Amino acid sequence: MLGINNKQGLKQRTMFSCDLSLQKICRVVGASSSIHTRRVQAIEARKTHPCPARFACGRYPLYMTVVLFVFTVLALGCSAPPPSADSDAAHDETPTVTHTRETNSVNDTKALSDYNVLLIVLDSLRADHLGCYGYHRPTSPFVDTLAESGIVFERAQSNSSYTGESISSLFSGRFPSSYAWGTGWHARPNPDQKTMAEHFREAGYATGLFANTTGLDYPGFSAGFDAFEFHGDFGQSGRAPYLVDAVIQFTKEHLDSQRFVYMHFLDPHSPYEPPESYYERFAEDPLPPEKRVRIWQDLRINLPGLVADGFGPGEARYECMVSRYDAEIAFVDAHLKILFNELNDLGVLDNTLVIFTSDHGEEFLDHDFVEHAWRLYWESVHVPLIFWAPGILAPERIQDRVSLVDVMPTLLHLSGMSGADDTFDGVPLFEQQDDQWRFVPHDNPIIAELALQSRVIARMIQHDGHAYLAAQRWLNMEESTEVWANEIDIRQNFAMNRVAPRDIFGPITYEAFYNTDEDPTQHNNLIDEASDEQLRPYRDIYKRHIERCPTPLSDRERVLSEKPHMPPEQVERMRALGYLHDTSEAPGELPPEMIEHMQTLGYL
């Protein structure tokens, strides 16, 4: 929710960069801001970061215009000037100091039970846009150093291409359909199962969630976190400095405790608006702003026309879009470097287990659409996954397929909490062998799901060198564009039960089958030439999966079940403005239609 910013003065800091492959730290100077707020967003002034164009596209009823105006008024006085993050200082090289742990040494299982855990997620980051995954551009020089001294899973994937479903799986270790809350626009971690954070808090860790995506601002995601902070409005690029500073502050406040910290950077999620200097690093011939394709205002609703006009690889507007996406990756990468330098200064880096990943990938017309949460092809679910704990986990690159449901059981196992009685769809990725933590392959099918009532309902099964796609509802480019143009109304209809929810386990209307060893990017559909004998194992996996899944909650049940976080002062402001009418009324008791509108726009 919108909140009041506890604003502190800007300050310059001396930063360190880690040359982790040599176990050395290089000193550099960078800038960040000191800002620390509890359970509220740090919202910048609209003149600095205007609202997404959907707010002003003329497709909303009058009452929503009033509601948006009210929330804009509430944001006034909550504004924080953005820190000076557009600096090349983080790329300078200066003298080194020694990193104390040796990368190739190993300890026993007890070592990681004394470690802090830092789980970093970059939203919408496809793995193949990182240097350590073979990308041709220098988008990730710092993350690449982590990869050099960490364990890199080269074929890791998310379990959905939509954030709510994917992070619910990450926090629960279960596929989205495995429990009633895990699918749809309002997907949440299972309230009947302890989340990752709850396990760590019960084990005595100080726990903190720091994000600038408002989609996680719900009790289901914040369960188990002592601190949960949201720094920015949905769709605001460039908030990395705020998240980094908040985590540094949290660390300083809990130096005497073990810490489990979850960071979720919205970048490089659309609208792809990096600092201009970062964009210019990657654009061979930078386009002026007026000639750039705007993701929300232009691309989504005009994609077929743009493609007919030549928009695609090699065309200037397309290349500008990709360069802006890459620039946002580089921007976050530079601030991760600042974070690690500060953690090193505080003396906590040597006993911190770091996991670096994403919630899903991103499409750039790979399969005739853009962004994410529309498809389940490889570009939409292939994510980086790096485990870094020099001295504990020896560097390695692993080709085996794994997925985000494996992260929670792995972290609990590494941290000595394997006695938890939860049933996971994922498995621990490491076991103790010969006094070393070693990767243990598994042959479990990997399932990705997308169950968005207004869009696509489908599952992709990866197993034994093939990928099988089965969909109850599948959309082509034109159909996807039409859905987007009317999605606010469509989602309201489901939230208000004006239309019956689609059966996410209903009859299959579209299938595809790919040999992923020969066709890893999934462009040669073999469904028409594959024999029944070839397809039967995959159809059986699909059938067994859906047979064990419970009936999902409807969108309306989810909308009305959880109250978003709203600080008391904001409740009073809404009441003073006439939007809450008695002392018992709370944000979760607003009309369902208004809640759905506000969630869609990123305010809840």
Wavefront OBJ file of the C-alpha trace (Angstrom):
o trace
v 0.000 0.000 0.000
v 0.953 3.592 -0.253
v 2.745 4.824 2.796
v 4.723 7.617 4.376
v 8.384 7.589 3.613
v 10.713 7.678 6.586
v 13.196 9.764 4.646
v 16.786 10.188 5.674
v 19.507 12.301 4.152
v 21.564 11.135 1.208
v 25.116 10.182 1.883
v 28.175 9.092 -0.028
v 29.605 5.728 0.771
v 32.856 3.931 0.122
v 32.016 0.681 -1.648
v 33.880 -2.524 -2.369
v 33.531 -4.822 -5.359
v 34.224 -8.522 -5.043
v 36.575 -10.255 -7.448
v 35.275 -13.532 -6.132
v 37.151 -15.790 -8.533
v 40.396 -14.608 -6.891
v 38.874 -14.200 -3.444
v 39.777 -10.525 -3.420
v 37.829 -7.330 -2.914
v 38.411 -4.289 -5.104
v 37.656 -0.884 -3.594
v 35.474 1.541 -5.522
v 33.376 4.547 -4.669
v 29.652 4.725 -5.326
v 26.595 6.589 -4.210
v 23.379 5.413 -2.657
v 20.764 6.770 -0.345
v 19.910 5.922 3.180
v 16.237 5.200 3.393
v 14.542 2.717 5.657
v 10.818 2.278 6.011
v 8.767 -0.411 7.714
v 5.808 -2.000 5.946
v 5.383 0.932 3.600
v 6.437 1.930 0.104
v 8.774 4.780 -0.608
v 6.838 6.496 -3.385
v 8.475 9.075 -5.600
v 6.686 12.161 -6.818
v 4.627 11.563 -9.947
v 6.539 14.243 -11.790
v 9.660 12.087 -11.362
v 8.029 8.738 -12.159
v 4.682 9.279 -13.865
v 1.987 6.693 -13.450
v 1.831 3.967 -16.100
v -0.182 5.044 -19.069
v -2.978 2.667 -18.175
v -3.955 5.188 -15.500
v -4.764 7.787 -18.126
v -5.918 5.807 -21.123
v -9.573 6.732 -20.743
v -10.800 3.190 -20.116
v -11.851 3.632 -16.477
v -15.195 4.601 -14.955
v -15.464 7.903 -13.163
v -15.304 6.407 -9.687
v -11.923 4.836 -10.464
v -10.638 8.178 -11.650
v -11.623 9.553 -8.248
v -9.987 6.604 -6.482
v -6.752 7.086 -8.377
v -6.833 10.777 -7.590
v -7.274 9.974 -3.910
v -4.292 7.649 -3.950
v -2.221 10.234 -5.749
v -3.133 12.724 -3.021
v -2.130 10.174 -0.406
v 1.227 9.829 -2.116
v 1.964 13.524 -1.706
v 4.250 14.045 1.220
v 5.391 10.424 0.822
v 7.867 11.275 -1.879
v 11.550 10.565 -1.682
v 14.069 12.018 -4.088
v 15.749 9.210 -5.983
v 19.318 8.467 -4.952
v 22.125 9.180 -7.350
v 22.434 5.707 -8.852
v 23.354 6.665 -12.392
v 27.097 6.458 -11.829
v 29.938 4.649 -13.481
v 31.841 4.572 -10.212
v 30.823 1.006 -9.554
v 32.815 -0.035 -12.609
v 36.087 1.540 -11.512
v 38.971 -0.655 -10.422
v 41.065 0.254 -7.372
v 43.244 -1.544 -4.792
v 42.176 -4.915 -3.418
v 41.791 -6.454 -0.008
v 41.767 -10.154 0.685
v 38.575 -12.191 0.862
v 39.088 -14.459 3.857
v 37.544 -17.732 2.679
v 39.135 -19.962 0.089
v 36.744 -20.877 -2.672
v 37.814 -24.481 -3.153
v 37.896 -25.500 0.492
v 34.916 -27.373 1.933
v 33.381 -27.754 5.373
v 30.902 -30.197 6.865
v 27.147 -29.932 7.078
v 27.244 -27.934 10.299
v 28.938 -24.972 8.612
v 25.850 -23.687 6.781
v 23.665 -23.939 9.870
v 25.638 -20.924 11.116
v 25.243 -18.972 7.884
v 23.015 -16.081 6.948
v 20.879 -16.571 3.845
v 20.397 -13.906 1.169
v 17.899 -14.790 -1.568
v 17.972 -12.321 -4.491
v 15.315 -12.245 -7.227
v 15.387 -10.000 -10.289
v 11.928 -9.866 -11.811
v 11.535 -10.949 -15.456
v 15.228 -11.810 -15.879
v 15.772 -14.377 -18.591
v 18.992 -16.285 -17.988
v 20.339 -15.891 -21.498
v 20.763 -12.134 -20.991
v 23.530 -12.629 -18.420
v 27.191 -12.919 -19.325
v 27.601 -16.040 -17.159
v 24.885 -17.693 -19.256
v 26.552 -16.810 -22.553
v 25.103 -13.398 -23.408
v 27.210 -11.315 -25.789
v 26.637 -8.018 -23.943
v 28.289 -7.061 -20.629
v 25.038 -6.762 -18.698
v 26.184 -8.537 -15.538
v 29.894 -8.134 -14.714
v 29.317 -8.467 -10.974
v 26.902 -11.403 -11.126
v 29.384 -13.069 -13.470
v 31.981 -12.971 -10.689
v 29.498 -14.670 -8.374
v 29.033 -17.357 -11.002
v 32.784 -17.914 -11.265
v 32.999 -18.920 -7.631
v 29.501 -20.351 -7.226
v 27.371 -23.231 -8.426
v 25.565 -22.307 -11.644
v 22.524 -24.272 -12.751
v 22.505 -23.751 -16.490
v 19.028 -25.174 -17.111
v 17.044 -23.918 -14.142
v 13.468 -22.816 -14.680
v 10.616 -21.159 -12.866
v 7.340 -22.971 -12.272
v 5.270 -20.222 -13.861
v 5.803 -17.195 -16.060
v 3.686 -15.052 -13.717
v 5.190 -13.593 -10.536
v 2.387 -14.476 -8.112
v 2.351 -18.140 -9.097
v 6.140 -18.385 -9.352
v 7.002 -16.772 -6.007
v 4.256 -18.771 -4.299
v 6.057 -21.882 -5.560
v 9.424 -20.506 -4.459
v 8.140 -19.787 -0.939
v 6.339 -23.127 -0.607
v 8.395 -25.632 -2.622
v 5.249 -26.726 -4.457
v 3.893 -26.438 -7.986
v 1.168 -23.788 -8.407
v -1.711 -26.268 -8.772
v -0.568 -28.447 -5.872
v -2.650 -26.414 -3.429
v -5.811 -24.349 -3.716
v -4.107 -20.950 -3.369
v -1.270 -21.364 -5.838
v -2.773 -20.353 -9.184
v -4.255 -17.295 -10.836
v -3.846 -13.551 -10.582
v -4.256 -13.728 -6.808
v -1.936 -16.674 -6.189
v -0.521 -16.848 -2.663
v 1.701 -19.231 -0.678
v -0.239 -21.993 1.001
v -1.622 -20.670 4.330
v -1.814 -24.263 5.627
v 1.917 -24.815 5.168
v 4.852 -23.013 6.727
v 6.558 -20.736 4.232
v 10.291 -20.545 3.755
v 10.477 -17.437 5.950
v 8.417 -19.038 8.704
v 10.856 -21.949 8.865
v 13.790 -19.576 9.215
v 12.093 -17.383 11.795
v 11.186 -20.406 13.914
v 14.859 -21.417 13.747
v 15.807 -18.069 15.286
v 16.725 -16.045 12.201
v 15.851 -12.379 11.821
v 13.845 -12.304 8.610
v 13.288 -9.469 6.151
v 11.542 -9.038 2.810
v 12.565 -6.038 0.681
v 10.895 -5.451 -2.674
v 9.700 -2.860 -5.117
v 6.967 -4.939 -6.657
v 3.648 -4.322 -4.949
v 2.350 -7.725 -6.031
v 4.000 -9.228 -2.950
v 2.402 -6.807 -0.492
v 0.025 -9.366 1.021
v 0.032 -11.405 4.238
v 0.532 -14.649 2.307
v 3.887 -13.440 1.016
v 4.955 -11.571 4.143
v 4.203 -14.490 6.480
v 7.269 -15.234 8.562
v 9.058 -11.952 7.871
v 9.883 -9.682 10.795
v 10.294 -6.775 8.394
v 8.650 -6.346 5.016
v 9.261 -3.198 2.996
v 8.126 -2.017 -0.411
v 10.186 0.738 -1.969
v 8.312 2.219 -4.904
v 5.106 2.025 -6.854
v 4.473 -0.738 -9.353
v 6.106 0.016 -12.683
v 8.850 2.247 -11.260
v 12.233 1.404 -12.697
v 15.475 2.277 -10.978
v 14.599 1.476 -7.346
v 17.627 -0.751 -6.732
v 19.451 1.818 -4.542
v 16.541 1.937 -2.106
v 16.396 -1.844 -1.746
v 20.146 -2.107 -1.288
v 20.149 0.584 1.377
v 17.222 -1.015 3.216
v 18.981 -4.380 3.364
v 22.185 -2.758 4.602
v 20.226 -1.005 7.334
v 18.436 -4.234 8.284
v 21.774 -6.023 8.468
v 23.231 -3.349 10.752
v 20.223 -3.633 13.044
v 20.595 -7.430 13.314
v 24.341 -7.995 13.334
v 24.008 -10.172 16.426
v 21.430 -12.466 14.788
v 21.411 -14.895 11.909
v 19.498 -13.364 9.029
v 17.284 -14.624 6.232
v 16.749 -11.826 3.709
v 14.634 -11.915 0.562
v 15.230 -9.159 -2.026
v 12.954 -8.731 -5.034
v 14.010 -6.141 -7.614
v 11.298 -5.164 -10.099
v 13.917 -4.407 -12.755
v 14.262 -5.565 -15.477
v 10.459 -5.913 -15.582
v 8.728 -3.567 -18.014
v 8.415 -0.630 -18.633
v 12.220 -0.853 -19.226
v 13.106 2.686 -18.164
v 16.744 2.601 -17.027
v 18.915 5.646 -16.402
v 19.782 7.124 -19.775
v 23.520 6.565 -19.376
v 22.940 2.839 -18.898
v 20.754 2.685 -21.990
v 23.436 4.434 -24.015
v 25.964 1.774 -23.034
v 24.056 -0.822 -25.001
v 22.342 1.152 -27.789
v 24.563 1.448 -30.845
v 22.353 4.216 -32.193
v 20.199 5.481 -29.286
v 16.667 6.513 -30.146
v 15.278 9.727 -28.660
v 12.443 9.108 -26.171
v 9.713 10.226 -28.565
v 10.673 7.492 -31.059
v 10.842 4.635 -28.563
v 8.097 2.053 -28.281
v 6.495 2.309 -24.853
v 5.786 -1.135 -23.487
v 2.428 -0.563 -21.817
v 1.082 2.267 -23.927
v 2.168 1.126 -27.401
v 3.470 -2.400 -27.530
v 0.848 -4.490 -25.790
v -2.203 -3.190 -27.619
v -0.560 -2.483 -30.981
v 1.792 -5.448 -31.364
v 0.285 -6.992 -34.532
v 0.383 -3.611 -36.271
v 3.918 -2.938 -35.111
v 5.088 -6.335 -36.346
v 3.400 -5.720 -39.688
v 5.310 -2.439 -39.791
v 8.635 -4.243 -39.370
v 9.019 -4.305 -35.582
v 11.313 -7.212 -34.758
v 14.972 -8.252 -34.448
v 17.231 -5.820 -36.258
v 14.642 -3.033 -36.408
v 15.573 0.125 -34.508
v 12.587 0.259 -32.127
v 12.892 -3.432 -31.268
v 16.629 -3.154 -30.610
v 15.969 -0.079 -28.473
v 13.516 -2.105 -26.373
v 16.011 -4.915 -25.824
v 18.781 -2.426 -25.021
v 16.611 -0.806 -22.365
v 15.916 -4.217 -20.849
v 19.628 -5.019 -20.836
v 20.420 -1.632 -19.313
v 18.111 -2.340 -16.381
v 19.961 -5.600 -15.752
v 23.261 -3.703 -15.715
v 21.817 -1.086 -13.364
v 20.784 -3.701 -10.789
v 24.065 -5.556 -11.270
v 25.997 -2.396 -10.309
v 23.934 -2.025 -7.148
v 24.364 -5.666 -6.190
v 28.056 -4.931 -6.281
v 27.474 -2.066 -3.861
v 25.443 -4.358 -1.605
v 28.156 -7.009 -1.441
v 30.788 -4.382 -0.752
v 28.804 -3.064 2.205
v 28.183 -6.576 3.533
v 31.904 -7.186 3.268
v 32.588 -3.969 5.198
v 30.217 -5.165 7.918
v 32.097 -8.465 8.164
v 29.121 -10.667 7.297
v 29.834 -11.664 3.702
v 32.074 -14.593 4.630
v 29.248 -16.400 6.406
v 26.409 -15.641 4.003
v 24.864 -18.121 1.589
v 23.638 -16.236 -1.498
v 21.057 -17.501 -3.971
v 20.560 -15.466 -7.141
v 17.601 -16.164 -9.417
v 14.486 -14.751 -11.113
v 10.758 -15.380 -10.910
v 10.455 -15.969 -14.667
v 11.922 -14.973 -18.005
v 10.757 -12.518 -20.666
v 9.553 -12.774 -24.267
v 10.865 -10.678 -27.134
v 8.789 -12.117 -29.981
v 10.539 -15.477 -29.515
v 7.094 -17.058 -29.902
v 5.049 -14.185 -31.307
v 4.444 -12.141 -28.181
v 6.242 -9.997 -25.614
v 6.822 -9.691 -21.855
v 5.607 -12.643 -19.743
v 2.558 -14.363 -18.206
v 1.304 -15.224 -21.701
v 3.327 -18.323 -22.584
v 5.380 -21.129 -21.016
v 8.088 -21.452 -23.637
v 11.727 -21.629 -22.598
v 12.390 -17.882 -22.830
v 9.505 -17.337 -20.379
v 10.666 -19.814 -17.715
v 14.459 -20.162 -18.128
v 15.921 -18.358 -15.120
v 19.386 -18.004 -13.617
v 20.048 -19.989 -10.467
v 23.343 -19.492 -8.666
v 24.285 -20.758 -5.198
v 27.274 -18.917 -3.719
v 29.060 -19.820 -0.487
v 32.839 -19.813 -1.027
v 34.519 -22.374 1.187
v 31.323 -24.394 1.482
v 30.052 -24.931 -2.066
v 32.820 -25.583 -4.586
v 32.367 -23.850 -7.995
v 30.567 -25.944 -10.579
v 28.356 -25.590 -13.641
v 25.473 -28.055 -13.698
v 23.541 -29.067 -16.804
v 20.765 -31.022 -15.075
v 17.289 -29.517 -15.079
v 16.074 -28.058 -11.803
v 13.332 -25.600 -10.896
v 12.411 -23.036 -8.251
v 10.406 -25.550 -6.194
v 13.778 -27.122 -5.374
v 15.080 -23.958 -3.683
v 13.097 -24.156 -0.429
v 13.886 -27.810 0.420
v 17.510 -27.146 -0.558
v 17.849 -24.137 1.760
v 16.218 -25.951 4.661
v 18.517 -28.919 4.096
v 21.678 -26.819 3.845
v 20.680 -24.875 6.961
v 20.059 -27.982 9.042
v 16.246 -27.784 9.062
v 15.560 -30.930 7.051
v 13.364 -32.313 9.822
v 10.477 -30.143 8.602
v 7.474 -32.363 7.916
v 6.203 -30.437 4.897
v 5.656 -32.275 1.638
v 7.478 -30.569 -1.226
v 7.264 -31.020 -4.971
v 10.924 -30.017 -5.086
v 13.911 -31.860 -3.654
v 17.175 -30.827 -1.939
v 19.788 -30.263 -4.628
v 22.813 -30.990 -2.429
v 23.824 -33.855 -0.173
v 26.820 -34.447 2.039
v 29.253 -36.832 0.356
v 32.832 -37.412 1.453
v 32.691 -34.350 3.723
v 31.585 -32.137 0.854
v 28.286 -30.700 -0.270
v 27.692 -32.166 -3.731
v 24.905 -31.782 -6.248
v 22.663 -34.846 -6.412
v 20.785 -35.248 -9.724
v 17.121 -36.157 -9.721
v 14.888 -37.387 -12.495
v 11.629 -35.813 -11.351
v 9.499 -34.188 -14.058
v 9.574 -30.397 -13.910
v 6.225 -28.674 -14.273
v 5.529 -25.053 -15.166
v 1.963 -23.784 -14.968
v 0.021 -20.708 -15.975
v -3.589 -20.451 -14.835
v -4.726 -16.893 -15.430
v -8.476 -16.773 -15.992
v -8.271 -13.798 -18.347
v -5.338 -15.149 -20.350
v -3.814 -18.617 -20.710
v -4.371 -21.855 -18.808
v -1.593 -24.294 -19.617
v 1.146 -26.601 -18.301
v 4.577 -27.436 -19.647
v 6.265 -30.661 -18.553
v 10.036 -30.979 -18.963
v 11.320 -34.548 -18.711
v 13.755 -36.927 -20.348
v 14.916 -34.576 -23.090
v 11.464 -33.432 -24.181
v 8.918 -30.739 -23.328
v 5.188 -31.378 -23.493
v 2.753 -28.454 -23.538
v -0.931 -28.997 -22.753
v -3.359 -26.071 -22.652
v -7.011 -25.641 -21.763
v -6.821 -22.109 -23.202
v -4.124 -20.869 -25.579
v -3.939 -17.490 -27.324
v -2.170 -16.330 -30.468
v -0.754 -12.827 -30.923
v -3.986 -11.237 -32.095
v -6.044 -12.906 -29.371
v -3.521 -11.914 -26.702
v -3.624 -8.305 -27.871
v -7.415 -8.282 -27.768
v -7.396 -9.704 -24.233
v -4.965 -7.047 -23.074
v -7.117 -4.254 -24.501
v -10.055 -5.485 -22.388
v -8.285 -7.144 -19.497
v -9.420 -4.795 -16.743
v -13.052 -5.597 -17.472
v -12.366 -9.310 -17.971
v -10.588 -9.620 -14.645
v -13.344 -7.695 -12.889
v -15.917 -10.095 -14.284
v -14.109 -13.065 -12.774
v -13.478 -11.277 -9.478
v -17.156 -10.354 -9.183
v -18.407 -13.809 -10.276
v -20.190 -12.209 -13.232
v -18.818 -15.095 -15.286
v -18.067 -18.605 -14.117
v -14.367 -19.369 -13.622
v -12.725 -21.498 -16.266
v -11.837 -25.042 -15.239
v -8.046 -25.070 -14.994
v -8.147 -28.895 -15.213
v -10.591 -29.001 -18.126
v -10.242 -30.561 -21.574
v -7.015 -29.922 -23.440
v -7.506 -27.791 -26.545
v -3.869 -27.306 -27.603
v -0.786 -29.516 -27.408
v 2.850 -29.163 -28.400
v 5.849 -31.469 -28.109
v 9.524 -30.560 -28.410
v 12.825 -32.400 -28.400
v 14.673 -30.056 -26.065
v 18.054 -31.721 -26.600
v 17.945 -30.828 -30.294
v 15.605 -27.840 -30.064
v 16.222 -26.163 -26.674
v 14.332 -22.968 -27.576
v 11.234 -24.960 -28.583
v 10.493 -23.852 -32.129
v 9.946 -27.210 -33.875
v 6.606 -28.596 -32.679
v 6.643 -32.391 -33.120
v 3.094 -33.029 -31.911
v 1.795 -34.120 -35.321
v 4.612 -36.584 -35.976
v 5.097 -37.945 -32.449
v 3.675 -41.392 -31.849
v 1.217 -42.242 -29.089
v 3.991 -44.270 -27.501
v 6.240 -41.190 -27.349
v 3.501 -38.955 -25.955
v 2.007 -41.416 -23.470
v 4.590 -40.917 -20.665
v 4.071 -37.140 -20.768
v 0.307 -37.359 -20.900
v 0.467 -39.771 -17.956
v 2.619 -37.331 -15.956
v 0.104 -34.600 -16.757
v -2.825 -36.794 -15.734
v -1.233 -37.885 -12.442
v -0.409 -34.280 -11.609
v -3.885 -32.854 -12.098
v -5.529 -35.828 -10.381
v -3.734 -35.034 -7.123
v -4.401 -31.281 -7.281
v -7.227 -29.758 -5.214
v -9.952 -27.530 -6.581
v -8.511 -24.000 -6.742
v -10.101 -21.063 -5.005
v -11.903 -18.660 -7.310
v -10.582 -15.171 -7.971
v -13.418 -13.738 -5.891
v -12.621 -15.977 -2.923
v -8.996 -14.879 -3.046
v -9.823 -11.171 -3.452
v -12.027 -11.219 -0.371
v -9.850 -13.491 1.745
v -6.820 -11.305 2.419
v -6.518 -7.705 3.489
v -3.573 -5.863 2.005
v -1.196 -4.092 4.353
v -2.265 -0.515 4.997
v -0.601 1.599 7.688
v -3.093 3.067 10.205
v -2.375 6.632 9.080
v -3.487 5.734 5.553
v -6.696 4.168 6.859
v -7.425 7.425 8.671
v -6.706 9.489 5.557
v -9.063 7.354 3.481
v -11.733 7.657 6.160
v -11.262 11.448 6.320
v -11.729 11.600 2.545
v -14.941 9.579 2.750
v -13.742 6.233 1.396
v -14.044 4.390 4.704
v -17.256 5.203 6.520
v -17.056 3.772 10.025
v -14.429 2.758 12.532
v -14.828 -0.955 11.833
v -14.235 -0.727 8.118
v -10.842 -1.906 6.836
v -9.188 -1.970 3.405
v -10.058 -5.624 2.862
v -13.748 -4.685 3.211
v -13.751 -2.296 0.284
v -16.062 -3.357 -2.554
v -14.555 -6.350 -4.405
v -14.661 -4.468 -7.710
v -12.595 -1.622 -6.253
v -10.132 -4.067 -4.688
v -9.710 -5.807 -8.034
v -9.174 -2.504 -9.836
v -6.611 -1.360 -7.317
v -4.764 -4.694 -7.366
v -4.627 -4.657 -11.149
v -3.109 -1.191 -11.082
v -0.506 -2.183 -8.522
v -1.883 -0.230 -5.556
v -2.713 -3.302 -3.474
l 1 2 3 4 5 6 7 8 9 10 11 12 13 14 15 16 17 18 19 20 21 22 23 24 25 26 27 28 29 30 31 32 33 34 35 36 37 38 39 40 41 42 43 44 45 46 47 48 49 50 51 52 53 54 55 56 57 58 59 60 61 62 63 64 65 66 67 68 69 70 71 72 73 74 75 76 77 78 79 80 81 82 83 84 85 86 87 88 89 90 91 92 93 94 95 96 97 98 99 100 101 102 103 104 105 106 107 108 109 110 111 112 113 114 115 116 117 118 119 120 121 122 123 124 125 126 127 128 129 130 131 132 133 134 135 136 137 138 139 140 141 142 143 144 145 146 147 148 149 150 151 152 153 154 155 156 157 158 159 160 161 162 163 164 165 166 167 168 169 170 171 172 173 174 175 176 177 178 179 180 181 182 183 184 185 186 187 188 189 190 191 192 193 194 195 196 197 198 199 200 201 202 203 204 205 206 207 208 209 210 211 212 213 214 215 216 217 218 219 220 221 222 223 224 225 226 227 228 229 230 231 232 233 234 235 236 237 238 239 240 241 242 243 244 245 246 247 248 249 250 251 252 253 254 255 256 257 258 259 260 261 262 263 264 265 266 267 268 269 270 271 272 273 274 275 276 277 278 279 280 281 282 283 284 285 286 287 288 289 290 291 292 293 294 295 296 297 298 299 300 301 302 303 304 305 306 307 308 309 310 311 312 313 314 315 316 317 318 319 320 321 322 323 324 325 326 327 328 329 330 331 332 333 334 335 336 337 338 339 340 341 342 343 344 345 346 347 348 349 350 351 352 353 354 355 356 357 358 359 360 361 362 363 364 365 366 367 368 369 370 371 372 373 374 375 376 377 378 379 380 381 382 383 384 385 386 387 388 389 390 391 392 393 394 395 396 397 398 399 400 401 402 403 404 405 406 407 408 409 410 411 412 413 414 415 416 417 418 419 420 421 422 423 424 425 426 427 428 429 430 431 432 433 434 435 436 437 438 439 440 441 442 443 444 445 446 447 448 449 450 451 452 453 454 455 456 457 458 459 460 461 462 463 464 465 466 467 468 469 470 471 472 473 474 475 476 477 478 479 480 481 482 483 484 485 486 487 488 489 490 491 492 493 494 495 496 497 498 499 500 501 502 503 504 505 506 507 508 509 510 511 512 513 514 515 516 517 518 519 520 521 522 523 524 525 526 527 528 529 530 531 532 533 534 535 536 537 538 539 540 541 542 543 544 545 546 547 548 549 550 551 552 553 554 555 556 557 558 559 560 561 562 563 564 565 566 567 568 569 570 571 572 573 574 575 576 577 578 579 580 581 582 583 584 585 586 587 588 589 590 591 592 593 594 595 596 597 598 599 600 601 602 603 604
